[in-house]
Amino acid sequence: MKLKRVLPFAKQLLMSTIVPGDTVVDATAGNGHDTLFLAELVGEHGHVYAFDIQTEAIQATTKRLEEANKLEIATLVQDGHENLHLYIQQEVSAAIFNLGYLPGSNHGIITRGHSTKQAIESLLPLLKVGGIIVLVVYQGHQGGKEEKEIIIEYVQSLSQSFVHVLSYQFLNQQNDPPFIIAIEKMKE
């Protein structure tokens, strides 16, 4: 077996969980790559909710989905992921977060630990048993280490009888490489 890099491993986790017709969440739409990937996995009868606070992220995601003829199965929300409970009430099979900042944009606009924690807390009751939340944690930017610490402290406190929490990271890479935290719901 060959070790997968962080982003391919995140996609593998999502592919092993999502089936056509599912409802899923891209908590950080960014440039729309994950939103489109999720739309392809859920198919024409599924639905993707994608969140971002930045207008340019929503515009880029809209364009990417339009070009792929997938816009009709997506709801794009210009709001913080901590407010996802205001938009989603149905069961969700998976969610992905790419934490940090929007590539090619203002590096001062970043995800923050407390809002990310709130989003996870809102998602867990909606997550189906066997569902997964994947967080790609970028810690090398201003504010990244603080967010990482808040998230790790929170997920370590979750009951192992309710969820399983995985950390996937390369330990010998320099410059604070990204890593994955995956939360799999085991029972209600």
C-alpha positions as CSV (number, residue, x, y, z in Angstrom):
1,M,0.0,0.0,0.0
2,K,1.2,3.5,-0.8
3,L,0.5,6.3,1.6
4,K,-2.0,8.8,0.2
5,R,-1.4,12.5,0.4
6,V,-3.8,14.5,2.5
7,L,-6.3,15.7,-0.1
8,P,-6.6,12.4,-2.0
9,F,-7.1,10.7,1.4
10,A,-9.9,13.2,2.2
11,K,-11.5,12.4,-1.1
12,Q,-11.2,8.7,-0.4
13,L,-13.0,9.0,2.9
14,L,-15.8,10.9,1.2
15,M,-16.1,8.4,-1.6
16,S,-16.3,5.5,0.8
17,T,-19.2,7.2,2.6
18,I,-21.4,9.1,0.1
19,V,-23.8,7.3,-2.2
20,P,-26.0,8.8,-4.9
21,G,-29.0,10.6,-3.5
22,D,-27.3,11.7,-0.3
23,T,-27.3,15.2,1.2
24,V,-23.8,16.5,1.9
25,V,-22.1,19.7,3.0
26,D,-19.1,21.7,1.8
27,A,-18.5,23.9,4.8
28,T,-15.9,26.0,3.1
29,A,-16.8,26.4,-0.6
30,G,-13.7,28.3,-1.6
31,N,-13.1,27.9,-5.3
32,G,-15.7,25.2,-5.6
33,H,-13.5,22.1,-6.2
34,D,-14.9,20.2,-3.2
35,T,-18.4,21.3,-4.0
36,L,-18.2,20.0,-7.5
37,F,-16.6,16.7,-6.3
38,L,-19.5,16.3,-3.8
39,A,-22.1,17.1,-6.5
40,E,-20.6,14.4,-8.7
41,L,-20.8,11.9,-5.8
42,V,-24.4,12.6,-4.8
43,G,-25.7,12.6,-8.4
44,E,-28.8,14.2,-9.8
45,H,-31.0,13.0,-6.9
46,G,-28.7,14.2,-4.1
47,H,-28.0,17.7,-2.8
48,V,-24.9,19.7,-1.8
49,Y,-25.0,22.6,0.6
50,A,-21.9,24.8,0.2
51,F,-21.0,27.7,2.6
52,D,-18.6,30.5,2.4
53,I,-18.5,34.1,3.8
54,Q,-16.8,35.5,0.8
55,T,-18.7,36.7,-2.3
56,E,-15.8,35.7,-4.6
57,A,-15.9,32.1,-3.3
58,I,-19.6,31.8,-3.9
59,Q,-19.2,33.3,-7.4
60,A,-16.3,30.9,-8.2
61,T,-18.3,27.9,-6.9
62,T,-21.4,29.0,-8.9
63,K,-19.3,29.2,-12.1
64,R,-17.6,25.8,-11.5
65,L,-21.0,24.1,-10.9
66,E,-22.7,25.9,-13.9
67,E,-19.9,24.7,-16.2
68,A,-20.4,21.1,-15.0
69,N,-24.3,21.4,-15.2
70,K,-24.5,20.7,-11.4
71,L,-25.8,24.0,-10.1
72,E,-29.4,22.7,-9.8
73,I,-28.4,20.1,-7.1
74,A,-26.6,22.7,-5.0
75,T,-27.6,25.4,-2.5
76,L,-24.8,28.0,-2.2
77,V,-25.0,30.0,1.0
78,Q,-23.0,33.2,1.7
79,D,-22.7,32.8,5.4
80,G,-20.3,31.3,8.0
81,H,-20.4,27.5,8.4
82,E,-21.2,28.1,12.1
83,N,-24.7,29.0,10.9
84,L,-25.3,25.9,8.8
85,H,-28.1,24.8,11.2
86,L,-30.2,27.7,10.0
87,Y,-30.2,26.3,6.4
88,I,-30.1,22.5,6.9
89,Q,-32.6,20.4,8.8
90,Q,-32.4,17.1,7.1
91,E,-30.0,14.2,7.6
92,V,-26.5,14.6,6.1
93,S,-24.2,11.8,5.1
94,A,-20.9,13.7,4.9
95,A,-19.3,17.1,5.2
96,I,-15.9,18.5,4.3
97,F,-14.0,21.5,5.7
98,N,-10.9,23.0,4.1
99,L,-9.7,25.3,6.9
100,G,-7.6,28.4,6.5
101,Y,-8.1,31.0,3.8
102,L,-9.3,31.2,0.2
103,P,-6.3,30.5,-2.1
104,G,-5.5,33.5,-4.2
105,S,-7.5,35.8,-1.9
106,N,-7.2,37.9,1.2
107,H,-5.1,35.8,3.7
108,G,-6.6,37.9,6.5
109,I,-10.0,36.3,6.0
110,I,-9.6,32.9,7.7
111,T,-11.7,30.2,9.3
112,R,-11.5,30.3,13.1
113,G,-11.5,27.6,15.8
114,H,-14.7,28.7,17.6
115,S,-16.8,29.0,14.5
116,T,-15.5,25.7,13.1
117,K,-16.3,24.0,16.5
118,Q,-19.8,25.5,16.3
119,A,-20.3,24.1,12.8
120,I,-19.2,20.6,13.9
121,E,-21.5,20.8,16.9
122,S,-24.4,21.7,14.5
123,L,-23.5,18.9,12.1
124,L,-23.2,16.0,14.5
125,P,-26.9,15.8,15.2
126,L,-27.7,15.9,11.5
127,L,-25.0,13.4,10.5
128,K,-26.4,9.9,9.8
129,V,-24.9,6.9,11.6
130,G,-21.9,5.9,9.5
131,G,-21.6,9.4,8.2
132,I,-18.3,11.4,8.2
133,I,-17.0,14.9,8.8
134,V,-13.6,15.5,7.2
135,L,-11.6,18.5,8.2
136,V,-8.4,19.4,6.2
137,V,-6.5,21.5,8.8
138,Y,-4.1,24.0,7.4
139,Q,-2.0,25.3,10.3
140,G,0.8,27.2,8.7
141,H,-0.9,30.6,8.4
142,Q,-1.7,33.3,11.0
143,G,-4.4,31.9,13.3
144,G,-4.0,28.4,12.0
145,K,-2.3,26.9,15.1
146,E,-5.0,28.4,17.4
147,E,-7.7,26.9,15.2
148,K,-6.0,23.6,15.2
149,E,-5.7,23.6,19.1
150,I,-9.4,24.4,19.6
151,I,-10.5,21.7,17.1
152,I,-8.2,19.1,18.6
153,E,-9.3,19.8,22.1
154,Y,-13.0,19.7,21.1
155,V,-12.8,16.4,19.1
156,Q,-10.8,14.7,21.8
157,S,-13.6,15.4,24.2
158,L,-16.2,13.6,22.0
159,S,-17.5,10.3,23.4
160,Q,-15.9,7.3,21.7
161,S,-19.2,5.5,22.0
162,F,-20.9,8.2,19.8
163,V,-18.1,9.0,17.3
164,H,-14.7,7.8,16.2
165,V,-12.1,10.5,15.6
166,L,-9.1,9.9,13.3
167,S,-6.1,12.1,12.7
168,Y,-4.1,11.5,9.5
169,Q,-0.8,13.4,9.1
170,F,2.7,13.1,7.9
171,L,5.0,13.6,10.9
172,N,8.3,14.3,9.1
173,Q,7.2,17.1,6.8
174,Q,8.4,20.6,7.4
175,N,6.5,24.0,7.4
176,D,3.4,22.9,9.3
177,P,1.9,20.6,6.6
178,P,-1.9,20.2,6.5
179,F,-3.5,17.2,8.1
180,I,-6.9,15.5,8.4
181,I,-9.2,15.1,11.3
182,A,-12.1,12.7,10.4
183,I,-15.2,12.2,12.6
184,E,-17.3,9.2,11.9
185,K,-20.7,8.9,13.7
186,M,-21.1,5.5,15.2
187,K,-24.5,5.8,16.9
188,E,-27.1,8.4,17.9
